[in-house]
Amino acid sequence: MVINQWVPAAHRGDAIGDSARRVRSLLREMGHDSDLYALTIDDDLKADVRPFTDPAATRGNLTIFHYALPSPMTAAFAALDSGRILQYHNVTPAAYFAPYDPALFRLAALGRQELSTLVGRVDLALGDSEFNRRELESLGFAPTGVFPIAVDTGRITQPVSRPALEEMLDDGLVNFLFVGRIAPNKKIEDHIRLAEVYKRYIDAYYRFIFVGRYDVVPRYYATIRALMAEYRLLNDRFIFTGPVPDEELAVYYRHAAVYISLSEHEGFCVPLIEAFYKQVPVLAYAATAVPATMDGAGILFDTKDPAYVASLMDAVLSNVDLQDALVEQQLDAVDRLQAKDFDRTLLGFVEEILSLPRQGAPRVAFDFWQQFDSLEQLEEFRRYRPSAYFALPEGPA
C-alpha cells in the first residue's frame, strides 16, 4: 500500500516536519510504501523529502495532509480520488497579526477560510491535540480524532560541548527560558513586563532568553525592543538568539532555571515537552492546548498579573524540594506521552480509512476556486471599506 504525506514546507527542526518524518518511519515499518512531499524544502532535507511537483505525490492509496497554512496543496488534496486524512496543526488567529503585518493577517485569515473548504472532502480529520480536534469539529469536520505530534527528544540529548556559550550562561545570573518564534500570539511583551516586576521587587540578577526566529514579524519585534527601552531594561539581560542548531538548543535547556510560557495561542507546544524532558521546571499560562499538553505537570496559572507570575518564579527558585517535585511530575508526563501507542493508533486510523468503500473525489463546481478567491476579496472589502461594501447592490436570492 502506498501512503504518502504532504507538508507545505519542510524545515529542519520544525515540529510538523519532524513529526511527519517519524510517521513515515512508522508507516514503512508497517510494510507500506511511504514518502513525504513538500512545496518548499530546506537544502539539507532535499535528499530526504521529495518535491510536490513529483507526479508520484498524487498516486498514493492514502494521503495524509498536514495543514498549518494555505497553499496550493489544499485544492490538490480536495481533488484526490483516493483516501484522504487531514492532520491539523492549527492556524494562529489573524487578529494577533492585525496591528503588525497586513500580509500575515491576510495569510492567517485565508488559512482558516481555506481549511473550511475541506469540510466534507476528507475521510478523517485529525488534530494533533484535543484543542485542535474540537476546532475541527466546530467547523463541521466528521469524523475527527487526535493523533499527537511525535516529539523527537533525541535532537536535544546529543552530548555536545559549547564552552563559550556555557561560560556565558553560567555567570551567576538566573536564566529564564522561552523557545519559539517571536510572534504576537506568544505575548513576548508580557515577558518584558514580567522582567520589570521581577527585577524591581525580587532579584536584579536575572536573564531572559528567547530561542527562536525574531524576523517573522519585524514590527512586532521592534515593539518588544521599544518596550524594553521604555522600562530602561538592560539589553544584555535579554538574549534573542534567532534560530539555533539542536546542539545549542540543548545547551540553553541545560542552563535554564525556569521555562516560562505566556503564550495565548498554542495548538500543541512542543517546547513544553522538551523542557519537561530536560528537567527544567515549567510555568505556563493556561491557554488553548497548553493545559492538555502539560498533562497535570508543571505549574499552570490563569492570570497575566506580572506580580503574581513573578512570585511563582521566586517560589520555585527558592524551594529545591518544589523544583524536584515539579521535575518528577514533568518526567512522568513525558513518560505518559511516550508510552502512547503511536504505532497502533496510526495503524487503526489507516485501516479505518482503507476499509471504507471509495466514493471518488467530491463533486466540485468547475469554478469553485475562482468563487473562493472572489469571496475572499469581498470579505476584505467588507473589513476595510464597510461603507462601500454595504452600498453594493444585493445579488440574486
C-alpha positions as CSV (number, residue, x, y, z in Angstrom):
1,M,0.0,0.0,0.0
2,V,1.3,3.5,-0.9
3,I,0.6,6.0,1.9
4,N,2.0,9.5,1.3
5,Q,2.3,12.6,3.4
6,W,2.1,16.2,2.3
7,V,3.6,19.2,4.2
8,P,3.6,22.7,2.7
9,A,7.2,23.4,3.9
10,A,9.9,21.0,5.1
11,H,12.3,22.8,7.5
12,R,14.9,21.3,9.8
13,G,13.8,21.4,13.4
14,D,10.2,22.2,12.5
15,A,7.9,20.2,14.8
16,I,5.4,19.4,12.0
17,G,8.1,18.2,9.6
18,D,9.9,16.2,12.3
19,S,6.6,14.5,13.3
20,A,5.8,13.7,9.6
21,R,9.2,12.0,9.2
22,R,8.5,10.0,12.3
23,V,5.1,8.9,10.9
24,R,6.8,8.0,7.6
25,S,9.2,5.7,9.5
26,L,6.2,4.1,11.3
27,L,4.4,3.5,8.0
28,R,7.5,1.9,6.5
29,E,7.9,-0.3,9.5
30,M,4.3,-1.5,8.9
31,G,5.3,-2.5,5.4
32,H,3.8,0.4,3.5
33,D,5.5,2.4,0.8
34,S,5.6,5.9,2.2
35,D,7.2,9.2,1.1
36,L,7.0,12.8,2.3
37,Y,6.3,15.6,-0.2
38,A,6.7,19.4,0.2
39,L,6.3,22.6,-1.7
40,T,9.5,24.1,-0.2
41,I,12.4,22.1,1.2
42,D,15.5,23.1,3.1
43,D,18.7,22.3,1.2
44,D,19.8,19.8,3.8
45,L,16.5,17.9,3.5
46,K,16.3,17.6,-0.2
47,A,17.7,14.0,-0.1
48,D,15.0,13.1,2.5
49,V,11.9,14.9,1.3
50,R,10.5,14.8,-2.3
51,P,9.2,17.8,-4.2
52,F,5.4,18.2,-4.5
53,T,5.9,18.6,-8.3
54,D,6.8,14.9,-8.4
55,P,3.8,13.1,-10.1
56,A,4.1,10.3,-7.5
57,A,2.8,12.8,-4.9
58,T,-0.8,12.2,-6.0
59,R,-0.6,8.5,-6.6
60,G,-1.0,7.2,-3.1
61,N,-3.7,4.9,-2.0
62,L,-3.9,7.1,1.1
63,T,-2.7,10.7,1.6
64,I,-2.1,12.4,4.9
65,F,-2.1,16.2,4.5
66,H,-0.5,18.2,7.3
67,Y,-2.4,21.5,7.4
68,A,-1.0,24.7,9.0
69,L,-1.2,27.4,6.3
70,P,-2.9,28.0,3.0
71,S,-1.2,26.6,-0.1
72,P,-1.9,25.0,-3.5
73,M,-1.8,21.6,-1.7
74,T,-5.3,22.3,-0.3
75,A,-7.1,22.2,-3.7
76,A,-5.0,19.3,-4.9
77,F,-5.8,17.4,-1.7
78,A,-9.6,18.1,-2.1
79,A,-9.4,16.7,-5.6
80,L,-7.8,13.4,-4.8
81,D,-9.9,10.3,-5.6
82,S,-8.0,8.1,-3.1
83,G,-8.1,8.1,0.8
84,R,-7.7,11.5,2.4
85,I,-6.6,12.1,6.1
86,L,-6.3,15.7,7.3
87,Q,-3.8,16.3,10.1
88,Y,-4.5,19.7,11.5
89,H,-1.7,21.6,13.3
90,N,-3.6,24.8,13.9
91,V,-3.6,28.3,12.4
92,T,-2.9,31.3,14.6
93,P,-5.9,33.6,14.7
94,A,-5.4,36.5,12.3
95,A,-6.3,39.1,14.9
96,Y,-2.9,38.7,16.5
97,F,-1.2,39.9,13.4
98,A,-3.5,42.8,12.6
99,P,-1.5,45.6,14.4
100,Y,1.8,44.5,12.9
101,D,1.7,42.9,9.5
102,P,-1.2,43.1,7.0
103,A,0.3,40.3,4.8
104,L,0.5,37.8,7.8
105,F,-3.0,38.9,8.9
106,R,-4.3,38.1,5.4
107,L,-2.4,34.8,5.3
108,A,-3.8,33.7,8.7
109,A,-7.3,34.7,7.7
110,L,-7.0,32.9,4.5
111,G,-5.6,29.9,6.3
112,R,-8.8,29.4,8.3
113,Q,-11.1,30.1,5.3
114,E,-9.2,27.6,3.2
115,L,-9.3,25.0,6.0
116,S,-13.1,25.2,6.0
117,T,-13.2,24.4,2.3
118,L,-12.1,20.8,3.2
119,V,-15.2,20.1,5.2
120,G,-16.9,17.1,3.6
121,R,-13.9,16.5,1.4
122,V,-11.8,14.3,3.8
123,D,-12.3,10.8,5.1
124,L,-10.9,11.6,8.5
125,A,-9.8,14.9,10.2
126,L,-7.2,14.6,13.0
127,G,-6.0,17.2,15.4
128,D,-2.6,16.9,17.0
129,S,-4.3,17.9,20.3
130,E,-7.8,17.7,21.7
131,F,-7.9,21.5,21.3
132,N,-7.3,21.2,17.6
133,R,-9.8,18.3,17.3
134,R,-12.5,20.4,18.9
135,E,-11.8,23.2,16.4
136,L,-12.1,20.8,13.5
137,E,-15.4,19.5,14.9
138,S,-16.7,23.1,15.3
139,L,-16.0,23.7,11.7
140,G,-18.1,20.7,10.7
141,F,-15.5,18.1,10.1
142,A,-16.5,14.5,10.8
143,P,-15.3,12.0,11.8
144,T,-12.5,13.5,13.9
145,G,-9.8,12.1,16.1
146,V,-6.5,13.0,17.9
147,F,-3.1,12.0,16.7
148,P,-0.4,13.8,18.8
149,I,2.8,15.2,17.4
150,A,5.6,12.7,17.8
151,V,8.1,14.7,19.8
152,D,11.7,13.9,19.0
153,T,13.5,14.4,22.3
154,G,16.6,12.8,20.7
155,R,17.5,16.1,19.0
156,I,18.2,17.8,22.3
157,T,20.0,14.9,24.0
158,Q,23.2,14.7,21.9
159,P,26.3,15.1,24.1
160,V,27.9,18.4,22.8
161,S,30.3,20.9,24.2
162,R,29.9,24.6,23.6
163,P,32.4,26.1,26.0
164,A,31.9,29.8,25.1
165,L,28.1,29.6,25.3
166,E,28.2,27.6,28.5
167,E,30.5,30.0,30.2
168,M,28.3,32.9,29.2
169,L,25.2,31.2,30.6
170,D,26.9,30.1,33.8
171,D,27.9,33.5,35.0
172,G,25.7,33.7,38.2
173,L,22.5,35.2,36.6
174,V,19.3,33.2,36.8
175,N,18.3,32.1,33.3
176,F,14.6,32.2,32.3
177,L,14.0,30.4,29.0
178,F,11.3,30.6,26.2
179,V,11.6,28.6,23.0
180,G,9.6,29.6,19.9
181,R,9.3,32.3,17.2
182,I,8.9,35.9,18.3
183,A,5.3,36.3,17.2
184,P,2.3,38.3,18.6
185,N,0.4,35.2,19.9
186,K,3.5,34.3,22.0
187,K,3.0,37.5,24.0
188,I,6.6,38.3,24.4
189,E,5.6,41.8,25.7
190,D,4.2,40.0,28.8
191,H,7.7,38.6,29.4
192,I,9.1,42.1,29.3
193,R,6.6,43.4,31.8
194,L,7.3,40.4,33.9
195,A,11.0,41.1,33.8
196,E,10.4,44.7,35.0
197,V,8.5,43.5,38.0
198,Y,10.9,40.6,38.8
199,K,13.9,43.0,38.6
200,R,12.2,45.7,40.8
201,Y,10.8,43.5,43.5
202,I,12.5,40.1,43.6
203,D,16.0,39.9,42.1
204,A,18.1,42.1,39.8
205,Y,20.4,39.1,38.8
206,Y,18.3,37.6,36.0
207,R,18.4,36.9,32.3
208,F,15.5,36.2,29.9
209,I,16.5,34.0,26.9
210,F,14.3,33.8,23.8
211,V,15.4,31.0,21.4
212,G,13.7,31.2,18.0
213,R,13.4,33.4,14.9
214,Y,12.7,37.1,15.6
215,D,12.4,38.2,11.9
216,V,9.0,36.6,11.3
217,V,7.1,39.8,12.3
218,P,9.6,42.6,12.3
219,R,7.3,45.3,13.5
220,Y,6.3,43.2,16.5
221,Y,9.9,42.6,17.4
222,A,10.5,46.3,17.2
223,T,7.6,46.9,19.6
224,I,9.3,44.5,22.0
225,R,12.6,46.3,21.8
226,A,10.7,49.6,22.3
227,L,9.1,48.3,25.4
228,M,12.4,47.3,26.8
229,A,13.7,50.8,26.2
230,E,10.6,52.3,27.9
231,Y,11.3,50.3,31.0
232,R,15.1,51.0,30.7
233,L,15.9,47.4,30.9
234,L,19.5,46.3,30.3
235,N,19.9,44.8,26.8
236,D,22.4,42.3,28.0
237,R,19.8,40.7,30.3
238,F,17.7,39.7,27.2
239,I,19.0,37.3,24.6
240,F,17.2,36.9,21.3
241,T,19.1,34.1,19.7
242,G,17.4,33.6,16.4
243,P,17.3,30.0,15.1
244,V,19.9,27.8,16.6
245,P,21.1,24.2,15.9
246,D,19.8,21.4,18.1
247,E,23.1,21.1,19.9
248,E,22.9,24.7,21.1
249,L,19.2,24.4,22.0
250,A,20.2,21.6,24.3
251,V,22.7,23.9,26.0
252,Y,20.1,26.6,26.6
253,Y,17.7,24.0,28.2
254,R,20.6,22.7,30.3
255,H,21.3,26.1,31.8
256,A,17.7,27.2,32.3
257,A,16.4,27.7,35.8
258,V,12.8,28.0,34.8
259,Y,10.9,27.7,31.5
260,I,8.2,30.4,31.1
261,S,5.4,30.4,28.6
262,L,3.0,33.3,28.5
263,S,1.6,32.4,25.0
264,E,-2.1,32.9,24.4
265,H,-2.5,30.6,21.5
266,E,-0.9,27.1,21.0
267,G,-2.0,24.2,19.0
268,F,0.2,21.8,20.9
269,C,3.5,23.5,22.1
270,V,6.4,21.1,21.7
271,P,8.9,23.2,23.7
272,L,6.9,22.4,26.9
273,I,7.6,18.7,26.4
274,E,11.2,19.4,25.6
275,A,11.6,21.4,28.8
276,F,9.9,18.6,30.8
277,Y,12.4,16.1,29.3
278,K,15.4,18.4,30.0
279,Q,14.2,18.6,33.7
280,V,13.5,22.4,33.6
281,P,10.6,23.5,35.9
282,V,7.8,24.9,33.7
283,L,5.5,27.8,34.4
284,A,2.8,28.4,31.8
285,Y,-0.2,30.4,31.1
286,A,-3.2,28.1,30.8
287,A,-4.4,28.9,27.3
288,T,-5.7,26.8,24.4
289,A,-3.8,23.5,24.2
290,V,-1.3,24.2,26.9
291,P,-3.1,22.6,29.8
292,A,-3.6,19.3,27.9
293,T,0.0,19.2,26.7
294,M,1.3,19.7,30.2
295,D,-1.0,16.8,31.4
296,G,-1.1,17.8,35.0
297,A,2.6,18.6,35.3
298,G,4.4,21.9,35.8
299,I,2.7,25.0,37.1
300,L,-0.3,26.4,35.3
301,F,-1.7,29.9,36.0
302,D,-4.7,31.7,34.6
303,T,-3.7,35.4,35.2
304,K,-1.2,37.6,33.4
305,D,-0.6,39.7,36.5
306,P,3.2,40.0,36.4
307,A,3.5,40.3,40.2
308,Y,1.7,37.0,40.6
309,V,3.8,35.3,38.0
310,A,7.0,36.7,39.5
311,S,6.0,35.4,42.9
312,L,5.6,31.9,41.3
313,M,9.1,32.2,39.8
314,D,10.5,33.2,43.2
315,A,8.7,30.3,44.9
316,V,10.2,27.8,42.5
317,L,13.7,29.2,42.6
318,S,13.8,29.4,46.4
319,N,12.5,25.9,47.1
320,V,14.6,22.9,46.0
321,D,12.0,20.4,47.1
322,L,9.4,22.1,44.9
323,Q,11.8,22.0,42.0
324,D,12.4,18.3,42.5
325,A,8.7,17.6,42.7
326,L,8.0,19.6,39.5
327,V,10.7,17.8,37.6
328,E,9.4,14.4,38.8
329,Q,5.8,15.3,37.7
330,Q,7.1,16.5,34.4
331,L,9.1,13.4,33.7
332,D,6.0,11.3,34.5
333,A,4.1,13.4,31.9
334,V,6.8,12.7,29.3
335,D,6.6,9.0,30.1
336,R,2.9,9.0,29.6
337,L,3.2,10.8,26.2
338,Q,6.0,8.4,25.0
339,A,4.0,5.4,26.3
340,K,1.2,6.2,23.9
341,D,1.0,3.5,21.3
342,F,1.6,5.7,18.2
343,D,2.0,2.6,16.0
344,R,-1.4,1.1,17.0
345,T,-3.2,4.5,16.8
346,L,-1.8,5.2,13.4
347,L,-2.5,1.7,12.2
348,G,-6.1,2.0,13.4
349,F,-6.7,5.3,11.5
350,V,-5.1,3.9,8.4
351,E,-7.0,0.6,8.4
352,E,-10.3,2.5,9.1
353,I,-9.9,4.6,6.0
354,L,-8.6,1.9,3.7
355,S,-11.6,-0.3,4.7
356,L,-14.1,2.3,3.6
357,P,-15.6,2.0,0.0
358,R,-14.0,4.6,-2.2
359,Q,-16.5,7.2,-3.4
360,G,-14.2,9.2,-5.7
361,A,-13.4,12.8,-5.3
362,P,-16.3,15.1,-4.2
363,R,-18.1,16.9,-6.9
364,V,-16.8,20.5,-7.1
365,A,-18.0,23.2,-9.4
366,F,-15.6,23.9,-12.2
367,D,-15.1,27.5,-11.0
368,F,-15.0,26.7,-7.2
369,W,-11.6,28.1,-6.5
370,Q,-12.4,31.3,-8.6
371,Q,-15.5,31.7,-6.5
372,F,-13.4,31.2,-3.4
373,D,-11.0,33.9,-4.4
374,S,-13.9,36.3,-5.2
375,L,-15.4,35.6,-1.7
376,E,-12.0,36.3,-0.1
377,Q,-11.8,39.6,-2.0
378,L,-15.3,40.5,-1.0
379,E,-14.5,39.8,2.7
380,E,-11.5,42.1,2.6
381,F,-13.8,44.8,1.1
382,R,-16.2,44.3,4.0
383,R,-13.5,44.6,6.6
384,Y,-11.7,47.6,5.3
385,R,-14.3,49.6,3.4
386,P,-17.6,48.7,5.2
387,S,-19.5,51.8,3.9
388,A,-18.8,50.9,0.3
389,Y,-19.5,47.2,1.0
390,F,-23.0,47.9,2.4
391,A,-23.7,50.1,-0.6
392,L,-23.2,47.3,-3.0
393,P,-26.4,46.1,-4.8
394,E,-27.9,42.9,-3.5
395,G,-27.3,39.8,-5.6
396,P,-29.9,37.3,-6.6
397,A,-31.6,35.4,-3.8
